[in-house]
Amino acid sequence: MGIFEHLFNATLSVGGQEMVWREIIGNVIGLTSAVGGMRRKVWAWPVGIVGNVLLFTVFLGSWFGLAGDHPDMLGQAGRQVMFIAVSIYGWVRWNQTRRQGGADAVAVHPTWATWPQRAGLLLGMLAGTAFFAWIFGMLGSWAPRPDAWIFMGSILATYGMARGWVEFWLIWVAVDAVGVPLLFKGGYYATGLMYVFYGAFTIVGFVVWWRIHRRESLEAAAASSTPAAEAIA
């Protein structure tokens, strides 16, 4: 076995359970990306892509001869591919925003989605979950319906992050609520534990972005009222 193959197959034994190091590292990288996203850093997107590539190899273990006791999770694997595509979009969008604002500008200005946009997210979640549950079932997914829910929620949350919608954090909460029990049941303990932490982290992220939006709105209102006050004076 070569060095690369040895590292690729390396596992960590915890409480009698074997966890692949790629799963652990991929989730740590994902958490790092989430922290960067909360802080509105452009580097969050390319860092997240690295984690997506690692986790893709984990959730389609049979493709790499590594399935073991863990079932393939097509939704979990598929969302890594979609993450990469949406992350490229977010990477470009945040870079554009930062360049337009000058050297000291932030990459995104959090805002609430409009009601039509929220309706689009809800319809997309329901219709997409139903469609991909059928697709994953046809492809032999171990748990097609929750797999599809996690898949669609993850894509919509990542898209919402790219658009700067505060609500994207709440979509992650809905994803985690289904993902935690599913991953534990499938034996993906590292990812399941990380999802538990993500659940708490997304609530913090929601509050942080909400406060940023409120502060920026007040600053914009104050700036717009100042010229009017000067004109009256």
TORTISE-438130 format. One record per atom (N, C-alpha, C): atom name; residue number from 1; residue in one letter; x, y, z. Coordinates in steps of 0.05 Angstrom, whole numbers, plus 5000, padded with zeros to 4 digits. Example, Ala and Ser with C-alpha at 12.3 -4.5 7.8 and 13.67 -1.06 7.14 Angstrom:
atome|num|residu|east|north|up
N|1|A|5264|4886|5156
CA|1|A|5246|4910|5156
C|1|A|5264|4934|5156
N|2|S|5257|4955|5142
CA|2|S|5273|4979|5143
C|2|S|5258|5001|5157
END
This chain:
atome|num|residu|east|north|up
N|1|M|5017|4976|5000
CA|1|M|5000|5000|5000
C|1|M|5017|5025|5000
N|2|G|5013|5043|4981
CA|2|G|5029|5067|4979
C|2|G|5022|5087|5001
N|3|I|5038|5108|5004
CA|3|I|5033|5128|5024
C|3|I|5006|5141|5020
N|4|F|5001|5148|4995
CA|4|F|4976|5162|4989
C|4|F|4952|5145|4996
N|5|E|4953|5120|4988
CA|5|E|4930|5102|4994
C|5|E|4927|5098|5024
N|6|H|4950|5096|5038
CA|6|H|4949|5093|5067
C|6|H|4935|5117|5080
N|7|L|4942|5141|5072
CA|7|L|4930|5165|5083
C|7|L|4901|5166|5075
N|8|F|4894|5158|5051
CA|8|F|4867|5159|5042
C|8|F|4849|5140|5058
N|9|N|4859|5117|5067
CA|9|N|4844|5098|5081
C|9|N|4846|5100|5112
N|10|A|4862|5119|5121
CA|10|A|4867|5121|5150
C|10|A|4841|5125|5166
N|11|T|4839|5111|5189
CA|11|T|4816|5113|5206
C|11|T|4824|5119|5235
N|12|L|4804|5129|5250
CA|12|L|4808|5134|5278
C|12|L|4787|5118|5293
N|13|S|4795|5103|5313
CA|13|S|4777|5086|5329
C|13|S|4769|5101|5354
N|14|V|4742|5105|5357
CA|14|V|4732|5119|5380
C|14|V|4708|5103|5391
N|15|G|4711|5093|5415
CA|15|G|4690|5077|5428
C|15|G|4682|5052|5412
N|16|G|4701|5040|5399
CA|16|G|4696|5016|5383
C|16|G|4686|5022|5355
N|17|Q|4683|5047|5348
CA|17|Q|4674|5055|5322
C|17|Q|4697|5066|5305
N|18|E|4698|5058|5280
CA|18|E|4719|5068|5262
C|18|E|4709|5092|5246
N|19|M|4723|5114|5248
CA|19|M|4717|5138|5233
C|19|M|4739|5144|5214
N|20|V|4732|5149|5189
CA|20|V|4752|5156|5169
C|20|V|4763|5184|5174
N|21|W|4789|5187|5173
CA|21|W|4801|5213|5178
C|21|W|4792|5233|5158
N|22|R|4786|5225|5133
CA|22|R|4777|5244|5113
C|22|R|4750|5256|5121
N|23|E|4733|5240|5134
CA|23|E|4708|5250|5144
C|23|E|4712|5271|5165
N|24|I|4730|5266|5184
CA|24|I|4736|5284|5206
C|24|I|4748|5310|5195
N|25|I|4768|5307|5177
CA|25|I|4782|5331|5167
C|25|I|4763|5347|5149
N|26|G|4747|5333|5133
CA|26|G|4728|5347|5115
C|26|G|4708|5364|5131
N|27|N|4699|5353|5154
CA|27|N|4680|5368|5170
C|27|N|4693|5391|5185
N|28|V|4718|5388|5193
CA|28|V|4732|5410|5206
C|28|V|4736|5433|5186
N|29|I|4743|5425|5161
CA|29|I|4746|5445|5140
C|29|I|4720|5459|5135
N|30|G|4698|5443|5135
CA|30|G|4671|5455|5131
C|30|G|4664|5475|5153
N|31|L|4671|5468|5178
CA|31|L|4666|5486|5200
C|31|L|4682|5512|5197
N|32|T|4707|5509|5188
CA|32|T|4724|5533|5184
C|32|T|4712|5551|5163
N|33|S|4701|5538|5142
CA|33|S|4687|5554|5121
C|33|S|4663|5568|5132
N|34|A|4648|5554|5149
CA|34|A|4624|5566|5161
C|34|A|4631|5590|5179
N|35|V|4653|5588|5193
CA|35|V|4662|5611|5210
C|35|V|4669|5635|5191
N|36|G|4683|5628|5169
CA|36|G|4690|5649|5150
C|36|G|4666|5662|5138
N|37|G|4645|5646|5133
CA|37|G|4620|5656|5122
C|37|G|4606|5675|5142
N|38|M|4606|5667|5167
CA|38|M|4594|5684|5188
C|38|M|4608|5711|5189
N|39|R|4635|5710|5186
CA|39|R|4651|5735|5187
C|39|R|4652|5750|5160
N|40|R|4638|5739|5140
CA|40|R|4636|5751|5113
C|40|R|4663|5753|5099
N|41|K|4678|5731|5101
CA|41|K|4704|5729|5088
C|41|K|4702|5714|5062
N|42|V|4714|5724|5041
CA|42|V|4713|5711|5015
C|42|V|4727|5684|5015
N|43|W|4747|5681|5032
CA|43|W|4762|5656|5032
C|43|W|4745|5632|5042
N|44|A|4722|5638|5053
CA|44|A|4704|5617|5063
C|44|A|4696|5598|5040
N|45|W|4692|5610|5016
CA|45|W|4683|5594|4993
C|45|W|4704|5573|4983
N|46|P|4729|5582|4977
CA|46|P|4748|5561|4967
C|46|P|4755|5541|4989
N|47|V|4756|5550|5014
CA|47|V|4762|5531|5036
C|47|V|4740|5510|5037
N|48|G|4715|5519|5035
CA|48|G|4693|5500|5035
C|48|G|4694|5480|5013
N|49|I|4703|5488|4989
CA|49|I|4705|5470|4967
C|49|I|4724|5447|4973
N|50|V|4746|5452|4986
CA|50|V|4765|5431|4994
C|50|V|4751|5410|5011
N|51|G|4735|5420|5031
CA|51|G|4721|5401|5048
C|51|G|4700|5385|5033
N|52|N|4687|5398|5013
CA|52|N|4667|5384|4997
C|52|N|4679|5360|4982
N|53|V|4703|5365|4971
CA|53|V|4717|5343|4956
C|53|V|4723|5320|4974
N|54|L|4733|5325|4998
CA|54|L|4739|5303|5016
C|54|L|4714|5288|5024
N|55|L|4692|5302|5030
CA|55|L|4668|5289|5039
C|55|L|4654|5274|5017
N|56|F|4658|5282|4992
CA|56|F|4647|5267|4970
C|56|F|4658|5239|4970
N|57|T|4684|5236|4975
CA|57|T|4696|5209|4975
C|57|T|4687|5193|4999
N|58|V|4677|5206|5020
CA|58|V|4668|5192|5043
C|58|V|4640|5180|5039
N|59|F|4622|5196|5028
CA|59|F|4594|5187|5025
C|59|F|4589|5169|5002
N|60|L|4608|5167|4984
CA|60|L|4607|5147|4963
C|60|L|4630|5127|4966
N|61|G|4632|5117|4990
CA|61|G|4655|5099|4997
C|61|G|4657|5075|4979
N|62|S|4635|5064|4970
CA|62|S|4636|5040|4953
C|62|S|4651|5045|4927
N|63|W|4649|5070|4917
CA|63|W|4663|5077|4892
C|63|W|4694|5075|4896
N|64|F|4702|5078|4921
CA|64|F|4731|5077|4926
C|64|F|4739|5052|4942
N|65|G|4720|5033|4943
CA|65|G|4725|5008|4957
C|65|G|4727|5011|4987
N|66|L|4712|5031|4998
CA|66|L|4715|5038|5026
C|66|L|4688|5038|5041
N|67|A|4668|5026|5029
CA|67|A|4641|5027|5041
C|67|A|4640|5015|5069
N|68|G|4652|4992|5073
CA|68|G|4652|4979|5099
C|68|G|4624|4975|5109
N|69|D|4619|4983|5134
CA|69|D|4592|4980|5146
C|69|D|4574|5005|5141
N|70|H|4585|5025|5127
CA|70|H|4570|5049|5122
C|70|H|4557|5048|5095
N|71|P|4530|5054|5094
CA|71|P|4517|5054|5068
C|71|P|4524|5079|5052
N|72|D|4524|5077|5025
CA|72|D|4527|5101|5009
C|72|D|4503|5119|5013
N|73|M|4509|5145|5014
CA|73|M|4488|5165|5017
C|73|M|4489|5184|4993
N|74|L|4472|5178|4973
CA|74|L|4474|5192|4948
C|74|L|4468|5222|4951
N|75|G|4449|5228|4969
CA|75|G|4442|5257|4973
C|75|G|4466|5271|4985
N|76|Q|4478|5259|5005
CA|76|Q|4501|5271|5018
C|76|Q|4524|5275|4999
N|77|A|4528|5255|4982
CA|77|A|4550|5257|4962
C|77|A|4543|5277|4941
N|78|G|4518|5276|4931
CA|78|G|4510|5294|4910
C|78|G|4511|5323|4919
N|79|R|4504|5328|4944
CA|79|R|4504|5356|4952
C|79|R|4532|5368|4953
N|80|Q|4553|5350|4957
CA|80|Q|4580|5360|4956
C|80|Q|4586|5372|4928
N|81|V|4576|5358|4907
CA|81|V|4580|5367|4880
C|81|V|4566|5394|4876
N|82|M|4541|5395|4885
CA|82|M|4526|5420|4882
C|82|M|4538|5442|4899
N|83|F|4548|5435|4923
CA|83|F|4562|5455|4939
C|83|F|4584|5469|4923
N|84|I|4600|5453|4909
CA|84|I|4622|5464|4894
C|84|I|4612|5483|4873
N|85|A|4591|5475|4859
CA|85|A|4580|5493|4838
C|85|A|4569|5519|4850
N|86|V|4553|5517|4871
CA|86|V|4542|5541|4884
C|86|V|4564|5558|4897
N|87|S|4584|5544|4908
CA|87|S|4606|5559|4921
C|87|S|4622|5576|4901
N|88|I|4625|5566|4877
CA|88|I|4638|5582|4856
C|88|I|4622|5607|4851
N|89|Y|4596|5604|4849
CA|89|Y|4578|5627|4846
C|89|Y|4581|5647|4869
N|90|G|4580|5637|4894
CA|90|G|4583|5654|4917
C|90|G|4610|5667|4918
N|91|W|4631|5653|4911
CA|91|W|4658|5663|4911
C|91|W|4660|5687|4892
N|92|V|4649|5684|4868
CA|92|V|4649|5706|4848
C|92|V|4633|5729|4858
N|93|R|4609|5724|4868
CA|93|R|4591|5745|4877
C|93|R|4602|5761|4900
N|94|W|4614|5748|4920
CA|94|W|4625|5762|4943
C|94|W|4650|5778|4934
N|95|N|4666|5767|4916
CA|95|N|4689|5782|4906
C|95|N|4680|5807|4892
N|96|Q|4659|5806|4876
CA|96|Q|4649|5829|4862
C|96|Q|4640|5851|4881
N|97|T|4625|5842|4902
CA|97|T|4615|5861|4922
C|97|T|4638|5875|4937
N|98|R|4659|5859|4943
CA|98|R|4681|5871|4958
C|98|R|4696|5891|4940
N|99|R|4700|5884|4915
CA|99|R|4715|5902|4897
C|99|R|4699|5928|4892
N|100|Q|4673|5927|4891
CA|100|Q|4657|5951|4886
C|100|Q|4658|5970|4910
N|101|G|4664|5959|4934
CA|101|G|4663|5976|4958
C|101|G|4690|5987|4965
N|102|G|4711|5980|4950
CA|102|G|4738|5991|4957
C|102|G|4754|5972|4974
N|103|A|4778|5981|4982
CA|103|A|4797|5964|4996
C|103|A|4787|5954|5022
N|104|D|4772|5970|5037
CA|104|D|4763|5962|5064
C|104|D|4734|5951|5064
N|105|A|4723|5945|5041
CA|105|A|4695|5936|5039
C|105|A|4693|5907|5048
N|106|V|4669|5900|5058
CA|106|V|4663|5873|5065
C|106|V|4652|5859|5040
N|107|A|4651|5832|5041
CA|107|A|4643|5817|5017
C|107|A|4613|5815|5013
N|108|V|4598|5819|5034
CA|108|V|4569|5816|5031
C|108|V|4555|5833|5053
N|109|H|4532|5844|5045
CA|109|H|4516|5860|5064
C|109|H|4490|5844|5070
N|110|P|4488|5831|5093
CA|110|P|4464|5815|5099
C|110|P|4438|5831|5097
N|111|T|4418|5817|5086
CA|111|T|4392|5829|5083
C|111|T|4371|5808|5084
N|112|W|4346|5815|5091
CA|112|W|4324|5796|5091
C|112|W|4315|5790|5063
N|113|A|4309|5766|5057
CA|113|A|4297|5759|5031
C|113|A|4269|5771|5030
N|114|T|4259|5777|5006
CA|114|T|4232|5787|5002
C|114|T|4212|5764|5005
N|115|W|4187|5771|5008
CA|115|W|4167|5750|5011
C|115|W|4165|5732|4986
N|116|P|4167|5743|4962
CA|116|P|4168|5725|4938
C|116|P|4192|5707|4939
N|117|Q|4215|5718|4948
CA|117|Q|4239|5701|4949
C|117|Q|4236|5679|4970
N|118|R|4223|5685|4992
CA|118|R|4218|5665|5013
C|118|R|4199|5644|5002
N|119|A|4179|5652|4988
CA|119|A|4160|5633|4976
C|119|A|4175|5615|4956
N|120|G|4193|5626|4941
CA|120|G|4209|5610|4922
C|120|G|4226|5590|4937
N|121|L|4238|5598|4959
CA|121|L|4254|5579|4975
C|121|L|4237|5556|4986
N|122|L|4213|5563|4996
CA|122|L|4196|5542|5007
C|122|L|4186|5523|4985
N|123|L|4177|5534|4963
CA|123|L|4168|5516|4941
C|123|L|4191|5500|4930
N|124|G|4214|5512|4928
CA|124|G|4238|5497|4918
C|124|G|4245|5475|4937
N|125|M|4242|5480|4963
CA|125|M|4249|5459|4983
C|125|M|4230|5436|4981
N|126|L|4204|5441|4979
CA|126|L|4184|5420|4979
C|126|L|4185|5404|4952
N|127|A|4185|5419|4930
CA|127|A|4185|5406|4904
C|127|A|4211|5391|4899
N|128|G|4234|5404|4907
CA|128|G|4260|5391|4903
C|128|G|4263|5366|4920
N|129|T|4253|5367|4945
CA|129|T|4255|5344|4962
C|129|T|4239|5320|4950
N|130|A|4215|5326|4940
CA|130|A|4199|5305|4929
C|130|A|4212|5293|4904
N|131|F|4223|5310|4887
CA|131|F|4235|5301|4862
C|131|F|4260|5285|4868
N|132|F|4278|5295|4885
CA|132|F|4303|5281|4890
C|132|F|4299|5256|4907
N|133|A|4278|5255|4923
CA|133|A|4272|5231|4938
C|133|A|4266|5208|4918
N|134|W|4251|5215|4897
CA|134|W|4245|5196|4876
C|134|W|4270|5187|4861
N|135|I|4287|5207|4854
CA|135|I|4312|5201|4840
C|135|I|4330|5183|4857
N|136|F|4334|5191|4883
CA|136|F|4352|5176|4900
C|136|F|4341|5148|4905
N|137|G|4314|5146|4907
CA|137|G|4302|5120|4911
C|137|G|4308|5102|4887
N|138|M|4305|5113|4863
CA|138|M|4311|5098|4838
C|138|M|4340|5089|4837
N|139|L|4358|5106|4848
CA|139|L|4386|5099|4847
C|139|L|4395|5082|4870
N|140|G|4376|5075|4888
CA|140|G|4383|5057|4910
C|140|G|4393|5070|4935
N|141|S|4386|5095|4940
CA|141|S|4394|5109|4964
C|141|S|4384|5094|4988
N|142|W|4399|5095|5010
CA|142|W|4392|5081|5034
C|142|W|4368|5094|5048
N|143|A|4366|5121|5047
CA|143|A|4344|5136|5059
C|143|A|4337|5159|5041
N|144|P|4322|5154|5020
CA|144|P|4318|5174|4999
C|144|P|4304|5200|5008
N|145|R|4283|5198|5025
CA|145|R|4269|5222|5032
C|145|R|4285|5241|5050
N|146|P|4296|5232|5072
CA|146|P|4312|5250|5088
C|146|P|4338|5258|5073
N|147|D|4348|5240|5056
CA|147|D|4372|5247|5040
C|147|D|4365|5270|5022
N|148|A|4341|5269|5009
CA|148|A|4333|5290|4991
C|148|A|4328|5317|5006
N|149|W|4317|5315|5030
CA|149|W|4312|5339|5046
C|149|W|4339|5353|5053
N|150|I|4358|5337|5061
CA|150|I|4385|5348|5067
C|150|I|4398|5360|5042
N|151|F|4395|5346|5020
CA|151|F|4406|5355|4995
C|151|F|4395|5382|4986
N|152|M|4368|5384|4985
CA|152|M|4356|5409|4976
C|152|M|4361|5432|4996
N|153|G|4358|5426|5022
CA|153|G|4363|5446|5042
C|153|G|4391|5457|5041
N|154|S|4410|5440|5036
CA|154|S|4438|5448|5035
C|154|S|4443|5467|5011
N|155|I|4432|5459|4988
CA|155|I|4435|5476|4964
C|155|I|4422|5503|4968
N|156|L|4398|5504|4978
CA|156|L|4384|5529|4982
C|156|L|4397|5547|5003
N|157|A|4408|5534|5024
CA|157|A|4422|5549|5044
C|157|A|4447|5562|5033
N|158|T|4462|5547|5017
CA|158|T|4487|5557|5005
C|158|T|4481|5579|4986
N|159|Y|4459|5576|4970
CA|159|Y|4451|5597|4951
C|159|Y|4443|5622|4967
N|160|G|4428|5618|4989
CA|160|G|4420|5641|5005
C|160|G|4444|5656|5017
N|161|M|4464|5641|5025
CA|161|M|4489|5653|5035
C|161|M|4502|5670|5014
N|162|A|4503|5659|4989
CA|162|A|4515|5674|4967
C|162|A|4500|5700|4962
N|163|R|4473|5699|4965
CA|163|R|4457|5723|4960
C|163|R|4457|5742|4984
N|164|G|4467|5732|5007
CA|164|G|4468|5749|5031
C|164|G|4442|5750|5046
N|165|W|4425|5730|5044
CA|165|W|4399|5730|5058
C|165|W|4403|5719|5086
N|166|V|4393|5734|5106
CA|166|V|4396|5726|5134
C|166|V|4383|5699|5139
N|167|E|4361|5693|5125
CA|167|E|4346|5669|5129
C|167|E|4361|5643|5123
N|168|F|4384|5645|5108
CA|168|F|4398|5621|5101
C|168|F|4406|5605|5125
N|169|W|4412|5619|5147
CA|169|W|4420|5605|5172
C|169|W|4397|5587|5182
N|170|L|4372|5596|5179
CA|170|L|4349|5580|5189
C|170|L|4345|5555|5172
N|171|I|4352|5557|5146
CA|171|I|4350|5533|5129
C|171|I|4369|5512|5139
N|172|W|4393|5520|5148
CA|172|W|4412|5501|5159
C|172|W|4401|5487|5184
N|173|V|4386|5502|5200
CA|173|V|4375|5490|5224
C|173|V|4356|5467|5216
N|174|A|4340|5471|5195
CA|174|A|4321|5451|5185
C|174|A|4337|5427|5174
N|175|V|4359|5432|5161
CA|175|V|4376|5410|5150
C|175|V|4388|5394|5173
N|176|D|4398|5407|5193
CA|176|D|4411|5394|5216
C|176|D|4391|5377|5231
N|177|A|4366|5386|5233
CA|177|A|4346|5371|5249
C|177|A|4341|5344|5237
N|178|V|4343|5341|5211
CA|178|V|4340|5316|5197
C|178|V|4367|5301|5195
N|179|G|4388|5316|5190
CA|179|G|4414|5304|5185
C|179|G|4426|5290|5209
N|180|V|4423|5301|5233
CA|180|V|4436|5288|5256
C|180|V|4427|5260|5261
N|181|P|4401|5254|5264
CA|181|P|4393|5227|5268
C|181|P|4399|5208|5244
N|182|L|4397|5219|5220
CA|182|L|4402|5203|5196
C|182|L|4432|5194|5196
N|183|L|4450|5212|5201
CA|183|L|4478|5206|5200
C|183|L|4487|5187|5222
N|184|F|4476|5190|5246
CA|184|F|4482|5172|5267
C|184|F|4472|5144|5261
N|185|K|4448|5143|5249
CA|185|K|4437|5117|5242
C|185|K|4454|5103|5220
N|186|G|4465|5119|5202
CA|186|G|4482|5108|5181
C|186|G|4510|5102|5189
N|187|G|4518|5109|5214
CA|187|G|4545|5104|5223
C|187|G|4565|5125|5217
N|188|Y|4556|5148|5207
CA|188|Y|4574|5170|5201
C|188|Y|4576|5188|5226
N|189|Y|4590|5179|5246
CA|189|Y|4590|5192|5272
C|189|Y|4604|5219|5272
N|190|A|4626|5221|5257
CA|190|A|4641|5247|5256
C|190|A|4623|5269|5245
N|191|T|4610|5262|5222
CA|191|T|4593|5282|5210
C|191|T|4568|5288|5227
N|192|G|4557|5267|5240
CA|192|G|4534|5270|5257
C|192|G|4540|5289|5281
N|193|L|4563|5284|5293
CA|193|L|4572|5302|5315
C|193|L|4576|5330|5306
N|194|M|4588|5333|5282
CA|194|M|4592|5359|5271
C|194|M|4566|5373|5266
N|195|Y|4546|5358|5257
CA|195|Y|4520|5370|5252
C|195|Y|4507|5380|5278
N|196|V|4512|5366|5300
CA|196|V|4501|5376|5326
C|196|V|4514|5403|5332
N|197|F|4540|5405|5328
CA|197|F|4553|5431|5332
C|197|F|4543|5452|5313
N|198|Y|4540|5444|5287
CA|198|Y|4530|5462|5267
C|198|Y|4503|5474|5275
N|199|G|4486|5457|5287
CA|199|G|4459|5466|5295
C|199|G|4461|5490|5314
N|200|A|4479|5488|5333
CA|200|A|4482|5511|5352
C|200|A|4496|5534|5338
N|201|F|4515|5528|5321
CA|201|F|4530|5549|5307
C|201|F|4513|5565|5288
N|202|T|4494|5551|5274
CA|202|T|4477|5566|5255
C|202|T|4459|5586|5270
N|203|I|4450|5579|5294
CA|203|I|4434|5598|5309
C|203|I|4450|5623|5316
N|204|V|4476|5618|5324
CA|204|V|4494|5641|5329
C|204|V|4498|5657|5304
N|205|G|4502|5644|5282
CA|205|G|4506|5658|5256
C|205|G|4482|5674|5248
N|206|F|4458|5663|5253
CA|206|F|4434|5678|5247
C|206|F|4433|5704|5263
N|207|V|4438|5702|5289
CA|207|V|4438|5726|5306
C|207|V|4459|5747|5297
N|208|V|4483|5737|5290
CA|208|V|4504|5755|5282
C|208|V|4496|5770|5256
N|209|W|4486|5755|5236
CA|209|W|4478|5769|5211
C|209|W|4454|5787|5215
N|210|W|4436|5779|5232
CA|210|W|4413|5796|5238
C|210|W|4422|5823|5250
N|211|R|4441|5822|5269
CA|211|R|4451|5846|5281
C|211|R|4467|5863|5261
N|212|I|4482|5850|5243
CA|212|I|4497|5865|5223
C|212|I|4477|5880|5205
N|213|H|4456|5866|5196
CA|213|H|4436|5878|5179
C|213|H|4423|5902|5193
N|214|R|4416|5899|5218
CA|214|R|4403|5920|5233
C|214|R|4422|5944|5236
N|215|R|4447|5939|5242
CA|215|R|4466|5961|5245
C|215|R|4471|5976|5219
N|216|E|4474|5961|5197
CA|216|E|4479|5973|5171
C|216|E|4454|5989|5162
N|217|S|4430|5979|5168
CA|217|S|4406|5993|5161
C|217|S|4404|6020|5176
N|218|L|4411|6019|5202
CA|218|L|4410|6044|5218
C|218|L|4431|6064|5208
N|219|E|4455|6054|5201
CA|219|E|4476|6071|5191
C|219|E|4467|6084|5164
N|220|A|4454|6068|5147
CA|220|A|4445|6079|5121
C|220|A|4424|6099|5125
N|221|A|4405|6094|5144
CA|221|A|4384|6114|5150
C|221|A|4395|6140|5161
N|222|A|4415|6137|5178
CA|222|A|4428|6161|5190
C|222|A|4442|6177|5169
N|223|A|4456|6163|5150
CA|223|A|4471|6176|5129
C|223|A|4452|6191|5110
N|224|S|4429|6179|5104
CA|224|S|4410|6191|5086
C|224|S|4396|6215|5098
N|225|S|4393|6215|5124
CA|225|S|4379|6237|5138
C|225|S|4398|6261|5142
N|226|T|4424|6257|5143
CA|226|T|4443|6278|5148
C|226|T|4442|6300|5127
N|227|P|4443|6294|5101
CA|227|P|4441|6316|5081
C|227|P|4416|6332|5084
N|228|A|4393|6319|5090
CA|228|A|4368|6333|5093
C|228|A|4369|6353|5116
N|229|A|4381|6344|5138
CA|229|A|4383|6361|5162
C|229|A|4401|6385|5156
N|230|E|4423|6381|5141
CA|230|E|4441|6402|5134
C|230|E|4428|6422|5115
N|231|A|4411|6412|5097
CA|231|A|4397|6430|5079
C|231|A|4378|6449|5094
N|232|I|4364|6438|5114
CA|232|I|4345|6454|5130
C|232|I|4360|6475|5146
N|233|A|4384|6466|5156
CA|233|A|4399|6485|5172
C|233|A|4410|6508|5154
END
